């Protein structure tokens, strides 16, 4: 039961309700509301993630400066957390907001892209931000430490409520499933997903390949190249595509994949956090991942999951086959993986860290 009286009011802003940030916003708002922190969400435009919101969190959908001005003036937020969009910082100041502004680093892509974004953001951060909020992702923490040493940094993991998002008893597919979650864009490295799947099928012809993706956010050129690659490899009818699946249905899918004898394959070049990996692990679905930085927080190789070296298809195939064929090893990874996520991403831990951040910034 949430507290009847809220002692802090915060606003989280992002471009569009989709992907990992939509998941993060929804999860943390529900956890913070339970602890007496009133949370609102502002997105600039509609996205597929709206299907995951059910009225328990106030959501505003606008890019109008007048509407944003009215929102800020009427609600008098104690703090506003701006995810990724650093030009929003001076915009909020110009629209009259004088409270605490926290910039949040999420979804920056490759190391090179992240370095460019942070460098571009420096004057905005220097003039308008009170702090930066980061997940425990090495390259992001190092970037902000070196480029913005004067800026308050708060580093703590994102949140996943495993009381809600957890294993679901099911009737799994008769054949093992390799699954991939993402968008058709270079950083998600869909080409390597197709390549690894192709060679896995050469070793295990009984495999099924499931691909979960948000078609609305995929890059047009990548969509074309994806279809061409599948046709060239004779995989057009083999990869089963599941578009924009509601978030509430994903625990069942992850549980089915885990129980089928398969695994989640994550091929990203760089992950700032990696929600799909954490969610799969929470549902006892083992994960084989590229070493993409953000997921190091919860994958320990051969303990809670498996890593392969970025770009090494042969290593990925061998690791995948071991994960499927070595049943005792697989079951150990499934159990330890779930325990890792339950302990690391617990809502009460996030709430404590968030309140400590607010207290450090004088919000109380």
DADA-V652377 format. One record per run of one state. SS is the DSSP state (helix for helix, strand for strand, loop for the rest). FROM is the first residue (numbers start at 1). TO is the last residue. Records with the same first field share a line. If there is no record, write none. Layout:
BEGIN
SS: FROM-TO  FROM-TO
END
This chain:
BEGIN
loop: 1-7  17-18  35-36  46-47  53-57  62-64  76-78  84-86  95-99  105-110  129-130  135-137  148-151  156-176  183-185  189-189  204-207  214-214  218-219  234-238  244-246  261-262  267-270  272-274  283-286  291-292  298-300  302-304  309-312  326-326  345-346  361-364
strand: 8-16  37-45  58-61  79-83  100-104  131-134  152-155  177-182  208-213  239-243  263-266  271-271  287-290  293-293  301-301  305-308
helix: 19-34  48-52  65-75  87-94  111-128  138-147  186-188  190-203  215-217  220-233  247-260  275-282  294-297  313-325  327-344  347-360
END
